[in-house]
Amino acid sequence: MSDRLTGLIVMVVALAFFVGATQLESPFFADPLGPKTFPMMISSVALIAGMVMVLRPDEPPQWPELVTIGRLILATIILVFYAYSLKPFGFLLSTTAAAAALSYQIKTNFFHSLLTGLGLSAGLFLIFKFALGLSLSAFPRGFLW
């Protein structure tokens, strides 16, 4: 059922894209094909792909258990908090906390999770700062002085 629903959505979006492409105006000095051809070709391929999904769907997917879905939601929440904590707490503290929390979800050993977080944050900081030349603040502003 999910394949057919996705296929229908793809078909509707492809048709809207095709109609939008027909509204493009050709400038006076344009290539022989004009600006409409490429969007029309892309929407035609998407329309065919959507029809294939509707007419020949795959077998129904096997969804994960509720515990797994809960862990995925928790990991998403951790990563959102990580993104918002980078600026106020700095790269090392935020990355250590996020990596340790995600590692704890995989294997529930606090000490190993903390070591994983510390090692990952230090290693990534060295790579980003010195190998890639990114300007990262390691700690929060005013933390060291």
Residue pairs with C-beta under 8 A, 6 or more apart in sequence:
1 57
1 60
2 60
2 61
3 53
3 54
3 57
3 58
4 53
4 54
4 57
6 53
7 49
7 50
7 51
7 52
7 53
7 54
7 57
8 50
8 54
9 50
10 46
10 47
10 49
10 50
10 53
11 46
11 47
11 50
11 51
11 54
13 46
14 43
14 44
14 46
14 47
14 50
15 43
15 47
17 39
17 42
17 43
17 46
18 39
18 40
18 43
18 44
18 47
20 39
21 36
21 39
21 40
21 43
22 36
22 40
24 34
24 35
24 36
24 39
26 34
26 35
26 36
27 35
63 69
64 72
71 105
74 105
75 102
75 105
78 98
78 101
78 102
79 98
81 98
82 94
82 95
82 97
82 98
85 93
85 94
85 97
85 98
86 94
88 140
89 140
90 137
90 138
90 139
90 140
90 143
91 121
91 124
91 125
91 128
91 136
91 137
91 138
92 121
92 122
92 125
92 138
92 139
93 121
93 139
93 140
95 117
95 120
95 121
95 124
95 125
96 114
96 117
96 118
96 120
96 121
97 117
98 117
99 116
99 117
99 120
99 121
100 113
100 114
100 116
100 117
100 118
101 113
101 117
103 112
103 113
103 116
103 117
104 110
104 113
107 113
125 136
125 138
128 134
128 136
129 135
129 136
129 138
